[in-house]
């Protein structure tokens, strides 16, 4: 087990900077999730730590030791990539055994111990009955589990997992999230897990770093990332569906949301006090999550605005209701028992104790 530290890492590919002055520390035994959309720099980060790419600036430290210029095979980290990279002429058993066949492993583990390790990992990943098959005989999800198993069969100082369950079906992906977290906690091995899936990040990570175009936007616990987003990007990226955000004209105890159909919303006393202390005359944007919007009859005096229901997405017990106000649309997340009829008129009541405020110029959250 070990800590992994990135200090001021910059990595360029031609004129494009994939990582820009990235710094953070993954603590010993921590499950650290790197969350970002495609092209954010997640795979480049893992390649830099594993030694497949060398940074143009900055350093990589494993348990305090500078490994920036070390060969990949000497770093004692195990990596699982989104691509399977299985040996097609090896069986599943042989693919899983391969990382344990190095001279060093053979010196420290008997053949029986190595085989037992392979079978334990295979059972854990529900591929025990596939050990004698070849990769060409497996489905995509089965191949991905074999690729993940080839990483887990080792006991390195750190695991680097690059979207390792992206190709699994929804049911198996849900199960594997729980299994991976349990495995990591049981082994206590420092783990960096890269994913574009916010549900994976928030449910699995001890710490989450949000990466955007090579820049770390925020690092924190899952609760901090969700409930205290540092800026507009994090607020809009983390949350399903995304946060509703609008420019406002602030008047102290109320604000006018500026859109094609302007409407007035009250500002709660705590937020009034906070804005008086911190806004400093800047222009504001207001954000509210869909779960904090109630649907009410259009003639209800509690309604802050009204519109037409233009889309209904039913997700089992909850549904996403999209309401159009002329050119703008607002999304509300409600119980499926309460969904209105399509194309009906509906009122929207916003929970003014759950507003988020952002500096329109810098996009940073205020408060």
Phi, psi and omega per residue, in radians:
X1 nan 2.602 -3.084
X2 -2.871 2.825 2.982
X3 -1.543 2.678 3.067
X4 -2.154 2.219 -3.103
X5 -2.226 2.309 2.998
X6 -1.891 2.226 -3.132
X7 -2.077 1.913 3.009
X8 0.915 0.827 -3.102
X9 -1.360 2.202 2.984
X10 -2.209 2.288 3.112
X11 -2.344 2.164 -3.121
X12 -1.995 2.562 2.961
X13 -2.132 1.701 -3.003
X14 1.177 -2.203 -3.136
X15 -1.570 -0.010 -3.094
X16 -1.734 2.203 3.091
X17 -1.625 1.893 3.142
X18 -1.324 -0.542 3.058
X19 -2.326 2.385 -3.050
X20 -2.199 1.736 3.038
X21 0.934 0.881 -3.080
X22 -1.489 2.252 3.114
X23 -2.449 2.265 2.950
X24 -2.961 2.884 -3.138
X25 -2.137 2.294 3.015
X26 -1.722 2.035 -3.035
X27 -1.242 2.771 3.104
X28 -0.998 2.121 3.105
X29 1.427 0.099 -3.066
X30 -1.491 2.576 2.969
X31 -1.733 1.812 -3.006
X32 -1.912 2.162 -3.089
X33 -1.875 2.260 3.058
X34 -1.766 1.915 -3.038
X35 -1.868 2.246 3.101
X36 -3.031 2.751 3.111
X37 -1.271 3.000 3.082
X38 -1.014 2.318 -3.123
X39 1.532 0.071 -3.112
X40 -1.281 -0.442 -3.104
X41 2.016 0.234 -3.089
X42 -1.152 -0.875 -3.122
X43 -1.155 -0.635 3.096
X44 -1.091 -0.695 3.095
X45 -1.043 -0.820 -3.133
X46 -1.142 -0.684 3.108
X47 -1.126 -0.624 3.113
X48 -1.187 -0.751 -3.133
X49 -1.184 -0.697 -3.101
X50 -1.336 -0.286 3.124
X51 1.715 0.045 3.121
X52 -1.314 -0.414 3.038
X53 -2.244 2.513 3.084
X54 -1.806 2.272 -3.125
X55 -1.194 2.623 3.052
X56 -1.336 -0.525 3.097
X57 -2.498 2.690 3.060
X58 1.591 -3.139 -3.055
X59 -2.441 2.734 3.075
X60 -2.017 2.285 -3.078
X61 -2.195 2.281 3.091
X62 -1.997 1.974 -3.093
X63 0.956 0.670 3.104
X64 1.521 -0.159 -3.126
X65 -1.682 2.313 -3.136
X66 -1.274 1.993 -3.125
X67 -1.980 0.282 -3.056
X68 -0.966 -0.667 -3.084
X69 -1.842 0.179 -3.136
X70 -1.363 2.639 3.064
X71 -1.194 2.606 -3.131
X72 -0.941 -0.714 -3.060
X73 -1.221 -0.260 -3.118
X74 -1.731 0.076 -3.030
X75 -1.561 -0.231 3.132
X76 0.954 0.828 2.965
X77 -2.197 2.594 3.136
X78 -2.013 2.312 -3.020
X79 -2.104 2.361 2.997
X80 -2.074 2.197 -3.105
X81 -1.789 2.859 3.090
X82 -1.095 -0.684 3.047
X83 -1.319 2.525 -2.972
X84 -1.257 -0.748 3.124
X85 0.910 0.758 3.096
X86 -1.520 2.668 3.069
X87 -1.388 2.006 -3.014
X88 -1.173 -0.429 -3.104
X89 -1.596 0.022 3.073
X90 -1.775 2.564 2.967
X91 -1.261 3.003 3.074
X92 -1.030 -0.758 3.129
X93 -1.026 -0.791 -3.110
X94 -1.191 -0.614 3.077
X95 -1.116 -0.735 3.137
X96 -1.227 -0.577 -3.117
X97 -1.311 -0.438 -2.979
X98 -0.911 -0.789 -3.140
X99 -1.118 -0.312 -3.115
X100 -1.672 0.081 -3.076
X101 -1.685 0.101 3.103
X102 -1.217 2.696 3.136
X103 -0.943 -0.664 -3.133
X104 -1.136 -0.762 3.134
X105 -1.130 -0.678 -3.125
X106 -1.159 -0.508 3.118
X107 -1.267 -0.563 -3.026
X108 -1.749 -0.248 -3.125
X109 -2.317 2.385 3.071
X110 -1.295 2.892 3.096
X111 -1.024 -0.742 -3.131
X112 -1.100 -0.678 3.128
X113 -1.167 -0.689 3.139
X114 -1.165 -0.752 3.120
X115 -1.134 -0.677 3.104
X116 -1.112 -0.697 3.101
X117 -1.070 -0.760 -3.136
X118 -1.067 -0.800 -3.096
X119 -1.177 -0.630 3.104
X120 -1.093 -0.787 3.139
X121 -1.174 -0.699 3.128
X122 -1.077 -0.740 3.111
X123 -1.175 -0.666 -3.140
X124 -1.089 -0.595 -3.112
X125 -1.712 0.147 3.107
X126 1.049 0.692 3.067
X127 -2.177 0.348 -3.111
X128 -1.059 -0.555 -3.118
X129 -1.448 -0.019 -3.094
X130 -1.814 0.090 -2.951
X131 -1.062 -0.486 -3.105
X132 -1.708 0.078 3.099
X133 -1.536 2.866 3.072
X134 -1.788 2.731 -3.111
X135 -0.911 -0.630 -3.127
X136 -1.119 -0.305 -3.113
X137 -1.668 0.113 -3.069
X138 -1.926 2.702 2.990
X139 -1.333 2.965 3.132
X140 -1.054 -0.748 3.133
X141 -1.120 -0.670 3.117
X142 -1.163 -0.709 3.106
X143 -1.086 -0.682 -3.120
X144 -1.175 -0.630 3.085
X145 -1.163 -0.617 3.076
X146 -1.150 -0.755 3.125
X147 -1.083 -0.694 3.101
X148 -1.170 -0.714 3.126
X149 -1.093 -0.606 3.119
X150 -1.124 -0.473 3.053
X151 -1.389 -0.784 -3.051
X152 -1.222 -0.379 -3.081
X153 -1.165 -0.377 3.070
X154 -1.490 2.868 3.014
X155 -2.180 1.275 -3.087
X156 -1.451 -3.048 3.053
X157 -1.341 -0.467 -3.127
X158 -2.681 2.535 2.987
X159 -1.750 2.425 3.028
X160 -2.119 1.913 -3.010
X161 -2.020 1.951 -3.072
X162 -1.783 1.678 -3.121
X163 0.828 0.956 -2.965
X164 -1.269 -0.248 -3.116
X165 -2.145 0.400 -3.043
X166 -1.106 -0.540 -3.041
X167 -1.690 0.112 3.117
X168 -1.414 2.701 3.072
X169 -1.213 2.867 -2.980
X170 -1.015 -0.759 -3.102
X171 -1.132 -0.803 -3.133
X172 -1.215 -0.602 3.115
X173 -1.106 -0.715 3.103
X174 -1.086 -0.773 3.131
X175 -1.125 -0.716 -3.095
X176 -1.200 -0.512 3.065
X177 -1.035 -0.827 3.136
X178 -1.146 -0.723 -3.109
X179 -1.137 -0.774 -3.124
X180 -1.088 -0.742 3.126
X181 -1.101 -0.742 3.140
X182 -1.147 -0.710 3.104
X183 -1.075 -0.817 -3.107
X184 -1.101 -0.719 3.116
X185 -1.151 -0.674 3.134
X186 -1.165 -0.723 -3.124
X187 -1.411 -0.480 -3.114
X188 1.213 0.390 -3.084
X189 -1.584 2.304 3.104
X190 -0.960 2.273 -3.033
X191 -2.347 2.279 2.969
X192 -1.897 2.121 -3.050
X193 -2.106 2.060 -3.127
X194 -1.767 2.323 -3.117
X195 -2.735 2.621 2.966
X196 -1.626 -0.017 -3.023
X197 -1.646 1.955 -3.092
X198 -1.151 -0.539 3.113
X199 -1.126 -0.726 3.063
X200 -1.078 -0.798 -3.086
X201 -1.078 -0.838 -3.055
X202 -1.283 -0.507 -3.098
X203 -1.530 -0.412 -3.025
X204 -1.842 -0.587 -2.930
X205 -1.362 2.448 2.869
X206 -1.315 -0.697 3.095
X207 -2.336 2.485 3.136
X208 -2.158 2.331 3.001
X209 -2.006 2.182 3.117
X210 -1.628 2.088 -3.081
X211 -1.907 2.343 -3.112
X212 -2.476 1.987 3.121
X213 0.893 0.777 3.053
X214 1.445 0.044 -3.102
X215 -2.050 2.358 3.061
X216 -1.395 1.971 -3.101
X217 -1.416 -0.623 -3.115
X218 -2.858 2.538 3.019
X219 -2.225 2.314 3.127
X220 -3.111 -3.104 3.041
X221 -1.228 2.834 3.075
X222 -0.941 -0.707 3.121
X223 -1.118 -0.706 3.134
X224 -1.146 -0.709 -3.134
X225 -1.116 -0.716 -3.082
X226 -1.394 -0.822 -3.016
X227 -1.583 -0.333 -3.131
X228 -2.292 1.023 -3.124
X229 -1.052 2.432 -3.066
X230 -1.294 -0.489 -3.056
X231 -2.725 -3.137 -3.086
X232 -1.107 -0.632 -3.119
X233 -1.101 -0.860 -3.132
X234 -1.094 -0.743 -3.129
X235 -1.072 -0.664 -3.108
X236 -1.429 -0.523 -3.082
X237 -1.406 -0.652 -3.090
X238 -1.710 1.993 -3.073
X239 2.366 2.379 -3.101
X240 -2.342 1.936 -0.021
X241 -1.304 2.988 -3.081
X242 -1.089 2.795 3.095
X243 -1.076 2.472 2.973
X244 -1.388 2.250 -3.101
X245 -2.273 2.344 -3.129
X246 -2.484 2.615 2.963
X247 -1.261 2.602 -3.136
X248 -2.333 2.765 2.967
X249 -1.901 1.903 -2.965
X250 -1.543 2.312 -3.095
X251 -2.218 0.459 3.090
X252 1.591 -1.534 -3.105
X253 -1.576 -0.049 3.042
X254 -2.633 2.945 3.098
X255 -2.412 2.595 3.039
X256 -1.767 2.052 3.075
X257 -1.361 2.100 -3.001
X258 -1.564 1.857 3.063
X259 -2.643 -3.007 -3.123
X260 -1.055 -0.481 3.063
X261 -2.119 1.414 -3.093
X262 -1.037 2.516 3.094
X263 -2.569 2.765 -3.015
X264 -1.784 2.387 3.069
X265 -2.261 2.451 3.117
X266 -1.319 2.573 3.076
X267 -1.881 2.240 -3.066
X268 -1.218 2.708 -3.064
X269 -0.966 -0.716 -3.141
X270 -1.069 -0.725 3.128
X271 -1.238 -0.601 3.074
X272 -1.044 -0.777 -3.135
X273 -1.137 -0.769 -3.128
X274 -1.101 -0.771 -3.127
X275 -1.176 -0.630 3.100
X276 -1.074 -0.593 -3.120
X277 -1.448 -0.547 -2.887
X278 -2.104 -0.307 -3.006
X279 -1.284 -0.531 3.021
X280 1.028 0.548 3.061
X281 1.432 0.085 -3.116
X282 -1.327 2.801 3.021
X283 -1.339 2.492 -3.014
X284 -1.980 2.666 2.845
X285 -2.131 2.587 -3.128
X286 -2.023 2.484 3.115
X287 -2.217 2.515 3.044
X288 -2.524 2.329 -3.119
X289 -1.317 2.574 -3.139
X290 -0.968 -0.539 -3.120
X291 -1.222 -0.268 -3.109
X292 -1.751 0.338 3.083
X293 -2.037 2.270 3.100
X294 -1.791 2.507 3.031
X295 -1.611 2.289 3.129
X296 -2.337 2.853 3.079
X297 -1.009 2.578 -3.069
X298 -1.067 -0.435 3.132
X299 -1.644 0.108 3.140
X300 -1.226 2.237 -3.127
X301 -1.114 -0.297 3.111
X302 -1.343 -0.255 -3.089
X303 -1.189 2.238 3.096
X304 -1.453 -0.502 3.072
X305 -2.722 2.982 -3.095
X306 -2.400 2.698 3.140
X307 -2.895 -3.010 -3.114
X308 -1.840 2.356 3.077
X309 -1.284 2.031 -3.069
X310 -1.965 -0.220 -3.130
X311 -2.734 2.421 3.081
X312 -2.211 2.129 3.065
X313 -2.013 1.872 -3.120
X314 -1.588 2.192 -3.076
X315 -2.114 0.834 -3.092
X316 1.451 -2.042 -3.082
X317 -1.273 -0.395 3.128
X318 -2.078 2.777 3.116
X319 -2.414 2.642 3.053
X320 -1.793 2.116 -3.129
X321 -1.905 2.122 3.101
X322 -1.761 2.145 -3.093
X323 -2.005 2.235 -3.130
X324 -1.723 2.269 3.023
X325 -1.995 1.546 -3.025
X326 0.967 -1.926 -3.068
X327 -1.481 -0.370 -3.079
X328 -1.618 2.727 3.043
X329 -2.236 2.490 3.088
X330 -2.162 2.399 3.108
X331 -1.884 2.387 3.065
X332 -2.178 2.479 3.118
X333 -1.930 2.049 -3.018
X334 -2.353 2.935 3.030
X335 -1.105 2.438 -3.129
X336 -1.097 -0.334 3.085
X337 -1.230 -0.284 -3.008
X338 -1.928 0.151 -3.041
X339 -1.236 2.430 3.120
X340 -1.449 3.121 3.097
X341 -1.409 2.571 3.092
X342 -1.076 2.396 3.129
X343 1.254 0.159 3.052
X344 -1.433 2.821 3.059
X345 -1.518 2.431 -3.064
X346 -2.494 2.610 3.036
X347 -1.743 2.636 -3.137
X348 -2.105 2.164 3.072
X349 -1.951 2.139 -3.078
X350 -1.747 2.408 3.094
X351 -1.361 1.778 -3.029
X352 -1.286 -0.073 3.017
X353 -1.511 -0.045 -3.113
X354 -2.065 0.418 3.094
X355 -1.337 2.577 2.984
X356 -2.017 2.448 -3.115
X357 -2.087 2.410 -3.084
X358 -2.309 2.524 3.002
X359 -1.243 2.072 -3.068
X360 -1.096 -0.505 -3.101
X361 -1.426 -0.812 -3.063
X362 -1.633 -0.269 -3.062
X363 1.194 0.088 3.136
X364 -1.350 2.540 3.113
X365 -1.291 2.501 3.096
X366 -1.804 2.209 3.131
X367 2.041 nan nan
